[in-house]
Amino acid sequence: VVGKKNELSDVLVRIAPGSIKGKFPAPADVTVEQKECMYLPKTFGIEAGGSVVVKNDDKTTHNVHTYKGTESQFNQGQPPGTPDIKLPEKGKTYDEGVISFKCDIHKWMTSSGVVTDHPFFAVTGADGTFKLDKLPPGKYKLEAWHGTFGAKSQDVTVEDGKPLTVKFEFNADSDKRAP
């Protein structure tokens, strides 16, 4: 979704995986809603070891079909009024990569979860902005991923107590991913 001033929402911005070592709090569950025949949010982050809870708020049946790349990971119907689905399934974990959520009944319903090994990620809002809080000072590779335009990265230096402004630009003509 592009704003009036070409702001791009639904871009996951993160510090590159493997860049930050340490012990982090247990990841919170991420909630994905099926509402008005759409997956919400459209793009979200998943901290490795975390779970995604899928809710059906509609009065119609959906199915939750997840993929990593082209490999099907999970596929189950979710009629209205049935319990939430918690993924990944018991005994499995999400590792690095993008997990795509699709509804085979309503083909336009898609969502993407980007798995990261640390909690330093955010998704751009309607105004195209993001904020990474409590990032330790240091030099990092910052990545921006969009479901249509792919990924971009740049090196940044974070200094203690100094805000940093970063700008990523995606070009609709040259950055289109292959279908």
N, C-alpha and C positions, 0 to 999 in steps of 0.2 A: 504494500500500500504506500503510495507516494503522496506526500502532502502538497499544499499550495506552493511551497518554496522548494520543491523537490526533496523534502525530507523523506528518508526511507525508514519505515517501521519494520519490525520483525527481523532485525539483524541481530544475531547472537555475537556478542563481543566478549572475548576472553583472553586471558594470558595463555600462551601456548602450553599445551599439556606437557608435563614433565619438567616444567620450569620452576615450580615452587615445591619445595619439600617441607614436610612438617606434619604435625598431628593436627587434624581439623576436627571440629565437632561432628557427630554423626549427621549425615545428610537428612534433611527433612523430605517428606514425601512431596512430590509435585502432583498437583491436581489438574487433570485435563477433562473438560466438560464437553459433552455432545449436546449442543444447545442450538435450537432453530436450524437443525441439520448442518451444523458447522462444528469443527473441532476448535475449542478455545483453551489455551492460547494457540495461535498459529505456529509460533516458534517458542521453544523453551529450553532451558538448560537442565541437565540431570547430572548431579554429582555422582561419580563412580561409587557403587555400593548403595545408591539410593533407589527409591521406587517411584513408580508413576501410578496414581489412582485415577481410573477412568470412570466417570459418572455419565449416566444417560439421563438428561433432564427433559428429553423430548417424550412425546406421546406416540412415538413410532419406534420400531426396532432398528437398531444399528448393528454393525458388527465391528469389532476391534481387530484390525489386521495390521500387525507390525512387521517391518522389514529392516534388516541391516543390509544396505546395498540392495541386491536383488533377492537375497535369501529371506524367505518367510520365517518369522520367529514365533509368531503367535497369531491365532485366528479363532475368534469366538463371537457368537451372536450375543447381543445385549438388548433383550426386549425391555420396554418401559416397565419401571417398577422393580426390576431385578437388582440384586446387590452390585455394588461397585466392583470393578475388576482391578486387582493390584498386580502390577507387572514390575520387573520380570517375574515369571513363575517361580514358585518356591524352589530353592536350590540352584537358581541361575542368577547371574549378575549382568549388568550392562557394563561393557568395557568401552574404551575409546571408540568414537565414531558417531554417526548420525543414525538415529532410530526413526524411521518413517511410520506414521500412523495413518491408516486409510480405512475407509468404510466401503466395502464391496457393494453395498446396497445403494449408497448415494456417492457416486464416483467423484464428485467435487469435494467431498470431505477429506481433507488432508491436514496433517500437522507434523512437525519435526522436532525431535528432542536431540540436542547435541550433548554428548557425554563428555565430561571433563573430570580430571583426577584431583581437582581442588575446587574451592568455592568462589574463585575470582572470575565471575562471568556475569553478564547482564544482557538483557534484550532491549533494543531501542524501542522507545515509545512512539506515539503518533507524531511527535515533533522531531524524531530522528536522533534524540539524545540518549545517552546511557551514562551510568555512574558506577565505578568500581570502588567500593568503600574498603578501608582498612588494608589496602595493599601495601606490603612492606616496601621500604625504599630499595631500589635496585634497577638493574637493566633487564628489560623483558622484551619478548616478541609478543606483540598484541595482534590478535587475529579477529577478523570480522567475517562471519559466514551468513549468507542469505540463500534461501531455498531455490531461488531462480538465478541469481547472479554469481553464486559460488563464493570463493574465499579470497580475501586480501589480507596482507599482514604488513606490519611495520615495526621497527625497533623503537622503543621508548625508554626513557630514563625517568624513574619516579624518585623525587626528592622528598625527604621528610617535611611535612607541613606546607608543601607547595602544590597547589592544584595544577593539573596538567590538562590541556585541551588537545584532543586528537581528532582528526578529521579523516574519514574514509570516503572515497568517492567510487560509486559504481556507475557504469555506463551501460544503458539499456541496449545499445547497439553492439558493443564489443564484449560485454561481460556475460552474455547469455550462455547458460549451460546447455549442453546437448540434451535433447528430449529423452 
